[in-house]
């Protein structure tokens, strides 16, 4: 044994004994408390405390998340890029929020044909078609872009773009009563334009008092709020849409719409291990419930049946945190009284401490065996992976 390794070994042994003592203390002192303080994952923990009849279904939530990906992605052109119909330019070096508007039928629709990540690769390559070519349908526009119908098609989870004149084939006509609007619906004028409803507020009589609309139009994805505290008065919804030959349409397969995480545009701090590339610690960023459970799962590093899934409606089996959440449910770290976990909700200090205590009480052996790996990750400022 080399002499210079001796202090490290002594330190490691002392650390293990100290942590074992602490674990034993916590196991006895908090056994009763943690059984009553597991994270309750139910509809009562939605970010906004809304009446039950106004709460979003998972499918509607996913429509909004998919729309936000198009609206919130940020990109910075390396040189000037012409906007739709040559109405100005996206300036080199100026960060843009939202995908650009265009009709790239002979070019490339984002994200239906080119993913968000691939789009950013093209933006960051001065020799790519983003800088050397254009979309030319009806007017010159960015080569990688999309129009209003492609935007709604993506938000609704469709694989291909459906034009405004054909959206009736996948939707129901709800009419023109503003109080029948629901989040995830669209306002469509066939052959002209379509927009998406992503936000609604109601007054005490349950009448619509505020409408949030996302759309793809020149020069890029945009969001407009109609109502007393909005960008425009509520009657503008009538003037622009409901009294102007637009009808409310509702996607027939709305409850099967799925949201997929993408590191190119992590919605609500929805970072996964690949987003960090093991270069920074997630604790420097707001941590979501999904990220926290993934961290503990990776720390314990045990074998787990990949076919085991949780019953949470908002945790699809193919997301990066799905195995970790199924494992956490399986060993009793968390449980739900209804059907949701809200994995992209930022975790609170109280929730984090509850998970830690439950992990200590239920998995002492695994936690102790994982200490060297935990210390190594902390010292090297790395994410668990």
N, C-alpha and C positions, 0 to 999 in steps of 0.2 A: 504494500500500500504506500502510495506516495504521500509524504508528510503534508504537502499543501492541501490535500483533500480532507485531512482530518477535521479542521474547523468547520467545513461545510457539512460533513456527516453529523458532527455533534449538533450543529445548529438545526439540521433537518430533524434529528431525533427529538430534540427539545421541542421543536415546533409541533411535531406530531403528538407528543404527550400532552402539550398544552392545549391543543385543539381538541384532543380526545376528552380531556377534562371538561372543557367548555361545552362540548357536545353532550356529555353525560348530564351536566348541570341543566342545560336547556331542555333536554329530553324529559327530565323529571319535573322541572319547574313550569314547562309550558304545554305539557301533554294534554291537559284538560282544556287549556285556553285555545289551542290551535284547532281542536276538533270543532269548536264553535265559531272559529274566525276564518275558515277557508274562504277563498275568493268566491263570492256568489256571482255567477255569470248568467244573468237573465236579462230580459228586456227592460228591467228597471235600471240598468246601468248604461243606457244609451247616453251619448254625449249631451243630448238635449232632452230634457224631461218633458216629453210631449204626451198628450192623451193617447190612449191605446189605439183609438181609431185613426190617428194621424201618423202612427209610426210606420216607417218604411219596411217593406218586405226585403228580404235579402236580394232578390232579383232587381228591385228598384234601386237599392243601395249600389249594386254593382253597375247599373247603367250610369249612375252619377260618377262613380269612380272611373269608369272607362272614358267618360266624357272629359273628366278632369285631366286625365293623362294627356289628351290632345290640347287642352287649354293651358296646362301648367308646365309642359316641357319647355326647357330653356336652351337656346342655342345661340352661338355667336359666329356670324359669318367672317371668313378670313378676308373677303373682299366684297365690294358692293354687289348685291343680288337684286335684280329687277323684280318689282312687285307686279301683281296682277294688272294686266292691260297697260303696263309701263307707267303706272301711276306712282312714280318715285322708286326708291330703293331701300332695301334693308342694308343699313350702313355697316361697312367693315368695322369690326371691333366693338360694335354696340349689341349687347345681349338682347335677344328677342324672346318674349314669352308667348308660347302658342305656335302651333304649326301654321305655315303660310297657306293662303288661299290660292287655289288654281283648279283647272280642269285637266289633269294630266292623263287623259285617256290613252294617249300614245306614249306617255312617259311613265311616271311611277307614283301610285297612290300610297301615302303614308297614313296609318300603319297597316293598311289592308294587304299591300304587297311588300313593302319595306318596313321592317320593325322600327320601333323608336330608337333602339340601340344602333341599328344599321343606318338610320337617318343621321345620327350624330357622327358616325364614322364618315359619312359622305360630307357632312358639313365641315369636318376637320381635315379634309383632304383637298388641297387647293387644285388638284388635278382631276377631281371627281366631276361627274356630270352635273352636279349642283352648280358648278361654276362654268362649265363648258357647253352646257346645252339648256334648252328651255322646254316647257310645255307650251303647245301652240294651239290647242283646241279653243276656238272662239277668240282667244287673245293670248299674248305672250305672258307666261307666268313661271314661277320657279319649277324646275324639273321635278323635284320632290315636293308634293303638296297634296291638297285634297279640297273637295267642295262640300256643300251643305249636305247632300244626300249621302256621301261617303262618311261624313261625320256621324250622322244619325245611324247609318248602317253599322258602323263600328260600335257605337254606344249600345246598340241593341244586340250586340254579339253576333251579327251576321258575318259570314265568311267573305261575302262579296258585296260590292256596292249595288244598292238598288236605287234607281232613280226616283225622283219625287212623283213621277207619273205612275210608278209601279208599286209604291209603298203600300197601297191598299191591299196588295196580295198577302202581306204579312201582318196586317193590323186591322183593328176594328175602328169604325167611324163613331166617335162619341158625340159629335155635334159641335155646338158653338157656345155652350153655357160655361162661363168661366168657373163656376163653382163645381163643375164636374172634372176640372183639371186634377191630375195626379202627377206626382213626380215620376219622371220616366216617359211621360206622354210627349208627343210632338205636335206642333202646329204646322200643317202642311198645305201648300197651295200647289197642286200638281203642275209640273212644267215650269214652276217659278222658283220656289224656295221652301225650305223646311227648317224649323228650329226645334230645340229640345228644352223641355221644362226640367230644371234641376233644383229648384227651390220654391217652396210655397209657405206662406203664413196665412193663418185664419184669424178672424176676429172672434169675439165672444159668442156670436151667433153661428159660428162655423162657416162664415162666408169668406171667400178668398180676399185677403187684404194686401198681399204682396206676392209677386211672381218673379222668379229668377230664370232667365233664359240664356242658354249657351247656343252659339251658332258659329258656323264657318262662313265668313264673308270677308270681302276685302278690308284690310290687307292680311288679317290672320284671325285665328280663333279668338272669340270675344265672349264676354259675359255682361249682361245688362240686367239691372234690377228695377222692377216697376212697382211703385207703391209710395206711401207717404215718406219713407226714409230712403227711397231709391234714387236712381239716376233719372227716372221719368215717372210721371204720375201713372196711376193704375189704368186710367181710361185710355192710355196709349196702347195697351194690349188690345183693346177693342178697335181703336183707329187703325193700327198697323196690321192687325191679324184677324180678329173675330168678325169685324165688320168689313173685311177686305178679302173675302172669299177663302180664308184659311179655315180649316176644320181641325178639331182635336182628333188625333189618331192614337191608338193604344196598341202596342206590340202584343201579338197573340201569345207568344211564348215567353212572356216577361219573367216568369219565375224560374226560368232555366238559364238566364243570363249569368255568365261567370266573369269575375274580374281576375286578371292575372298580373301579379307583381312584375315590374320591370325596373331594373336598376337605372335605366336612362331617365326615369321620371318617378321616383319613389313617393307615392302619395302619402301625406300625413306621416312623414318620417318612417315609411315602411321600408327600412333598409334590411337587406339580408347579408349573409357573410360574403357573398360575391361582390356586393357593393363596396365593401371595405378592402377586399383583396389582402387581408391580413396585415395591413399597413397601419391602421389606427384602431383604437379601442372604441367600441360602440358607446361606452360610458361618457364619451365626449359629446354625444348627441342625445337628443330626447329618445328614450327607450320605450318601445311599444311592448304590449303584453306578449306578442308573438316572439319578439327578439329576446325578451327576458326568459321565456320558457325554453327557447332554443339554446340559450347560454347554459342553463342548468342541465339540459339534456346532453349537450356536448361535453360538459364538465364531467358528468358521471360516466359517459362513454361506455354504455352497456349495450349488449345485443338487444335488438327489439324487432318484433314481428312487423315487417313492412306492410303487411296486409291489414294490420290493426288500425282502425280509424276512430276518430271521435264522432259524436253525434251532433256536434255543433253545425248548424246550417251555414254559418259564415266561415267554416274552415274546410274548404275543399281538399280532397286527398292529395292533390298534386302541387300544393303550395309548399314553399321551402320550409315552413314551420309546422307542417301537418304532422309529421312523425313525432316531433317534440310535444305537441299538444296532446296527441293520442297517448303518448307515454305518461304525460303529467296526469291525465285523467285516470289512466290505468293504475297508477300507484297512489292516487289520492291526493295529489298536490292541489288540484283544483276540482271543482264540480259545478254543475249548472242546475238550476231549478227549472230552467226553461230550455231554450234552444240556441243561445248565442254566447260567443266569447268576446266578440269585438277585438280581434287580434291586432288591429291597427290603432287601437286606442292607446294613448300614452299611459304607461303603468304608473301608479302612485307609489310613494315611499311605503305606505301602509301595506299595499298589495305585495310589493317586493319583499318586505319583511315577513309577511305571512307565508309566502312561498318558501323563503329561506328556512323558517322554523319548521314548516311541514317537511321539507327535504331533510332536515336534521333528524326529525323524529322518525321518519319512515325509512331513510336510506343512510344510516350512520356509516356502515361499512364502505359503501361505494363512495361516500363523500370523503372519508379519510384516505382511501386509496387514490382519490383524484387530486389530493393536495399538491403533490409535486407538479402536476400538469397545470393546476390553477396558478401556482406561484410563478411558473415559467411564463404563462400567458401574461400575467400582471407585469413581470419584470421586463418582458420584451414588447409590452404594449400591443398585444395581438388579440384578435377576436377568436373566440372558440370556434374551431372548425375541424 
